[in-house]
Amino acid sequence: MKDEDYISEAELHDDAVYDVDATDGTLISEGEFPIPDGTGKIRIPRLVLEIEPLDFLQQVRIEVERARRKHPTNIHNVAEGYAVILEELDEYWDEVKTQTSRRVKDDLLKELVQVAAMCMRTAEDCDLV
C-alpha cells in the first residue's frame, strides 16, 4: 500500500492543528499515522474526512480511548472510579445549571459522553466486565 492510498479521499491543508471530533460527522486530525504494513509513518499536516455521525455508544468508546491516551494509568479501584465519574458528573451538572436559553446541546452531549466513558473505563479497569 502506498501513502497516497491513505489520503486519496481527504482534503489536505498545510496549516493549523485540529482536535479529533467525530461527534458532528467530521473527523479532523493531524500528525503522524502508522502505515499498517509496519514500514514507517505517513506525515499528514491536516486531514479532514466526512464521516457518518456517531451514535452515543460509539462516541463513548472513542472518549474512553482518548482518555486512555491522555491518562494511560488504569483506574485502580472502584473508589477512584467514583471520584473520576463524580468529577465528570459535576461538569455535566454545570452545563445543566446554565440558563435554558444559553444552553448548548452539543456541550450537554459532550459531558454525558464523558460521564458514560468514565463509567465504562471504571468497569473495564476494575474488571467488572
Helices and strands as residue ranges (DSSP letters): H 4-7, E 11-12, E 26-34, E 41-50, H 56-70, H 78-96, G 100-102, H 105-125
